[in-house]
Amino acid sequence: MLETLSVSSNQLSDLQGLETQPSLNTLFLSNNNIVSFEGCPLLPNVESIRIAGNPIVDDDPSGRLCALSVVGPSLARIDGLDVTIEERDAQYKYPVILSAALRAGLNFADLEEDTHQS
């Protein structure tokens, strides 16, 4: 059973093709060109993710919250740092549908632009 997957520094631009791995608990995605969580599978048991060095987190201050929303409550560490109580509280403020929307390619930046244009 696959428990750790490392695809860091592979010039990935998305997560399409990554399949749900029920036993996966650590995922290394650092230093790619990932711009959204589109295509990200369910990751029900991932406790740690490394995603720094990707536009999805480096260019978006809400990137950690996006990662937390997509992965879910099992996630305890992002880029080597514990998920904070404030981040966990922020995650629970958003409806469950947000996770599905992020997997479909929505970015928080898109939401902010729509809010400012209204």
C-alpha positions as CSV (number, residue, x, y, z in Angstrom):
1,M,0.0,0.0,0.0
2,L,1.3,3.4,-1.0
3,E,1.8,5.6,2.1
4,T,4.1,8.3,0.8
5,L,4.1,9.8,-2.7
6,S,6.8,12.2,-3.9
7,V,6.3,14.0,-7.2
8,S,8.2,17.2,-6.3
9,S,10.2,19.0,-9.0
10,N,8.5,17.2,-11.9
11,Q,7.1,20.3,-13.7
12,L,3.5,19.2,-12.9
13,S,1.0,21.9,-13.8
14,D,-2.1,20.1,-12.3
15,L,-3.1,17.1,-10.3
16,Q,-5.1,15.3,-13.0
17,G,-4.2,11.7,-13.1
18,L,-3.4,11.4,-9.4
19,E,-5.7,8.7,-8.1
20,T,-7.3,8.3,-4.7
21,Q,-4.9,6.2,-2.5
22,P,-6.7,5.2,0.7
23,S,-3.5,4.5,2.6
24,L,-1.6,7.7,1.4
25,N,-0.6,9.8,4.4
26,T,2.2,12.0,3.0
27,L,2.2,13.8,-0.3
28,F,5.1,15.8,-1.7
29,L,4.2,18.2,-4.5
30,S,6.8,21.0,-4.0
31,N,8.5,22.9,-6.7
32,N,6.2,22.2,-9.6
33,N,3.9,24.6,-11.5
34,I,0.6,23.7,-10.0
35,V,-1.9,26.6,-10.4
36,S,-5.1,24.9,-9.1
37,F,-6.4,21.9,-7.3
38,E,-8.3,20.9,-10.4
39,G,-8.4,17.1,-10.7
40,C,-7.2,16.5,-7.2
41,P,-8.7,13.2,-6.0
42,L,-10.1,12.6,-2.5
43,L,-7.2,12.3,-0.1
44,P,-9.0,11.0,3.0
45,N,-6.0,10.0,5.1
46,V,-3.3,12.5,4.1
47,E,-1.8,14.0,7.2
48,S,1.1,16.0,5.6
49,I,1.4,17.8,2.3
50,R,4.3,19.7,0.9
51,I,3.2,22.1,-1.8
52,A,5.5,25.2,-1.5
53,G,7.1,26.3,-4.8
54,N,3.8,26.2,-6.7
55,P,1.8,29.2,-7.9
56,I,-1.3,27.7,-6.1
57,V,0.3,28.6,-2.7
58,D,3.1,31.0,-3.5
59,D,0.9,33.5,-5.5
60,D,-2.3,33.1,-3.3
61,P,-2.3,34.0,0.4
62,S,-5.3,31.7,0.8
63,G,-3.3,28.7,-0.7
64,R,-2.9,27.0,2.7
65,L,-6.6,27.3,3.3
66,C,-7.3,25.9,-0.2
67,A,-5.0,22.9,0.5
68,L,-6.8,22.3,3.8
69,S,-10.2,22.5,2.2
70,V,-9.2,20.0,-0.6
71,V,-7.5,17.5,1.6
72,G,-9.8,17.7,4.6
73,P,-9.8,17.2,8.3
74,S,-7.0,14.6,8.3
75,L,-4.5,17.2,7.2
76,A,-2.2,18.2,10.1
77,R,0.9,19.7,8.4
78,I,1.3,21.9,5.3
79,D,4.9,22.5,4.2
80,G,6.2,21.2,7.5
81,L,4.1,23.6,9.6
82,D,1.3,22.5,11.8
83,V,-2.2,23.6,10.6
84,T,-3.2,26.3,13.1
85,I,-6.4,26.6,15.0
86,E,-7.2,29.7,13.1
87,E,-6.8,27.9,9.8
88,R,-9.0,25.0,11.0
89,D,-11.6,27.5,12.1
90,A,-11.5,29.3,8.7
91,Q,-11.9,25.9,7.0
92,Y,-15.1,25.2,8.8
93,K,-16.6,28.6,7.8
94,Y,-16.8,27.4,4.2
95,P,-19.4,24.9,3.0
96,V,-18.3,21.4,2.0
97,I,-19.1,22.3,-1.6
98,L,-15.9,24.5,-1.6
99,S,-13.8,21.4,-1.7
100,A,-15.6,20.1,-4.8
101,A,-15.4,23.6,-6.4
102,L,-11.6,23.7,-5.8
103,R,-11.2,20.3,-7.4
104,A,-13.2,21.6,-10.4
105,G,-10.6,24.4,-10.9
106,L,-12.0,27.3,-8.9
107,N,-9.4,29.5,-7.2
108,F,-10.0,31.8,-4.2
109,A,-8.6,34.6,-6.3
110,D,-11.6,34.1,-8.7
111,L,-14.0,34.5,-5.8
112,E,-12.3,37.7,-4.7
113,E,-12.5,39.2,-8.2
114,D,-16.2,38.3,-8.5
115,T,-16.9,39.9,-5.1
116,H,-15.1,43.1,-6.0
117,Q,-16.8,43.4,-9.3
118,S,-20.3,43.0,-7.8
